[in-house]
Amino acid sequence: MAGEMRPLPVPTPETKHFWDGTRAGELRLQRCDDCRHTYFPPRPFCSKCASRKVSIVRSSGRARRFSYVIHHRPAPGFTPPYAISVVELEEGPRMMSNIVGCPQTPEALVLDMPLEVTFERQTDAITLPSSSPPAAGEAYMRPGTVAVVGAAETTDLGVIPNLSQIQLHADAALNALKDAGLKPSDIDGVATAGEAPTTVASTSASRRPGSTAPRSVAVRS
């Protein structure tokens, strides 16, 4: 059934701005002028406070995968298996989306993976939004998020007597946060490839005078 055309939406006065936006390569949402709530799907009033004072805003197009199913039955315009996902936009609203640009397998469709909007022209009037992982090598971080990377013990550096591997990880992460002017409460935690993960917020490693532990890099967007 892949050779058949998929069913297409019919724009209405309430959704015209959305389909005009996709045709122009933009994902357009609505924001309440009173409570500042950004919402989707389109409607003439705020879904939070019911105010009719709403504005149309352009989404960044960045999102994360919130949930999905893999459909294995044929459908017009689709070749199974294909993913039907719920994505959470950077602005807050969630929307259904097809995922393109990656294998349609559980191994590739990781929950919370970063996504960005893409557009697929169907007719002169309708262009459909889909989601795809960022291009290879392209960095992605949500505004206001913090990532601590590179906290690791090596064979050449950071071997301090009486300190475990996880203590070295925590010590490196805490020093990286200090270098960046951050507090442990600014991050969610630290994951390691060695011992069991632990939270930086509740872990501290005593540093030996004159010793050198591996340093990490804290990155802020």
Residue pairs with C-beta under 8 A, 6 or more apart in sequence:
1 74
1 75
1 76
1 77
1 78
1 79
2 74
2 77
2 78
2 79
4 76
4 77
5 76
5 77
5 122
6 75
6 76
6 77
6 78
6 122
7 76
7 77
8 122
8 123
8 126
8 128
9 15
9 19
9 126
11 18
11 19
11 125
11 126
14 42
14 43
14 44
15 41
15 42
17 28
17 30
17 42
17 56
18 28
18 41
18 42
19 125
19 126
19 127
20 28
21 27
21 28
21 56
21 58
22 28
22 119
22 126
22 127
22 128
22 129
23 121
23 125
23 126
23 127
25 119
25 127
26 58
26 59
27 58
27 59
27 61
27 89
27 117
27 129
28 56
28 57
28 58
28 59
29 38
29 39
29 40
29 56
29 57
29 58
29 59
29 89
29 91
29 93
30 38
30 39
30 40
30 42
30 43
30 46
30 54
30 55
30 56
30 57
31 37
31 38
31 39
31 54
31 55
31 56
31 57
32 38
32 39
32 46
32 48
32 49
32 51
32 53
32 54
33 51
33 53
33 54
33 55
34 46
34 49
34 51
34 53
35 46
35 48
35 49
35 51
37 46
37 47
37 48
37 49
38 57
38 91
38 92
38 93
39 46
39 47
39 48
39 93
40 89
40 93
40 94
40 95
41 95
44 52
44 54
45 51
45 52
45 54
46 52
46 53
46 54
57 91
59 89
59 90
59 91
59 117
60 89
60 90
60 91
61 116
61 117
62 89
62 90
62 114
62 115
62 116
62 117
62 140
62 142
63 87
63 88
63 89
63 90
63 97
63 114
63 115
63 116
63 117
63 131
64 87
64 88
64 112
64 113
64 114
64 115
65 85
65 86
65 87
65 99
65 109
65 110
65 111
65 112
65 113
65 115
65 131
66 85
66 86
66 87
66 88
66 94
66 111
66 112
67 85
67 86
67 111
68 83
68 84
68 85
68 86
68 99
68 109
68 111
69 83
69 84
70 81
70 82
70 83
70 84
70 104
70 105
70 106
70 109
71 78
71 80
71 81
71 82
71 83
71 84
72 80
72 81
73 80
74 80
81 104
81 105
82 98
82 104
83 98
83 99
83 104
83 109
84 96
84 98
85 96
85 97
85 98
85 99
85 109
85 131
86 94
86 95
86 96
86 97
87 94
87 95
87 96
87 97
87 115
87 131
88 94
89 95
90 142
90 143
97 115
97 129
97 130
97 131
98 128
98 130
98 131
99 109
99 115
99 130
99 131
99 132
100 118
100 120
100 130
100 131
100 132
101 118
101 132
101 133
102 108
102 109
102 132
102 133
113 133
114 133
114 134
114 140
115 131
115 132
115 133
115 134
116 131
116 132
116 133
116 134
116 140
117 129
117 130
117 131
118 129
118 130
118 131
118 132
119 127
119 128
119 129
119 130
120 127
120 128
120 129
120 130
121 127
122 128
134 140
141 147
141 219
141 221
142 221
143 221
144 221
145 220
145 221
146 180
146 182
146 186
146 187
146 218
146 219
146 220
147 218
147 219
148 173
148 176
148 177
148 187
148 190
148 200
148 216
148 217
148 218
148 219
149 216
149 217
149 219
150 172
150 176
150 214
150 215
150 216
150 217
151 169
151 170
151 172
151 173
151 176
151 190
151 192
151 214
151 216
152 169
152 172
152 192
152 193
152 214
153 159
153 165
153 168
153 169
153 194
153 214
154 214
157 212
157 214
158 168
158 172
158 212
158 213
158 214
160 168
160 208
160 211
160 213
161 208
163 171
163 205
163 213
164 195
165 192
165 194
165 195
166 192
166 194
166 195
166 196
166 198
166 203
167 203
167 205
168 205
168 213
168 214
169 190
169 192
169 194
169 198
170 190
170 198
170 200
170 203
170 204
170 205
171 204
171 205
171 207
171 213
172 213
172 214
172 215
172 216
173 190
173 200
173 216
174 184
174 200
174 204
174 205
175 213
175 215
175 216
176 215
176 216
176 217
176 218
177 183
177 184
177 186
177 187
177 200
177 218
179 215
179 218
180 218
180 219
180 220
182 218
182 220
184 200
184 201
185 201
187 200
187 201
188 199
189 197
189 198
189 199
189 200
189 201
190 197
190 198
190 199
190 200
191 197
192 198
205 213
207 213
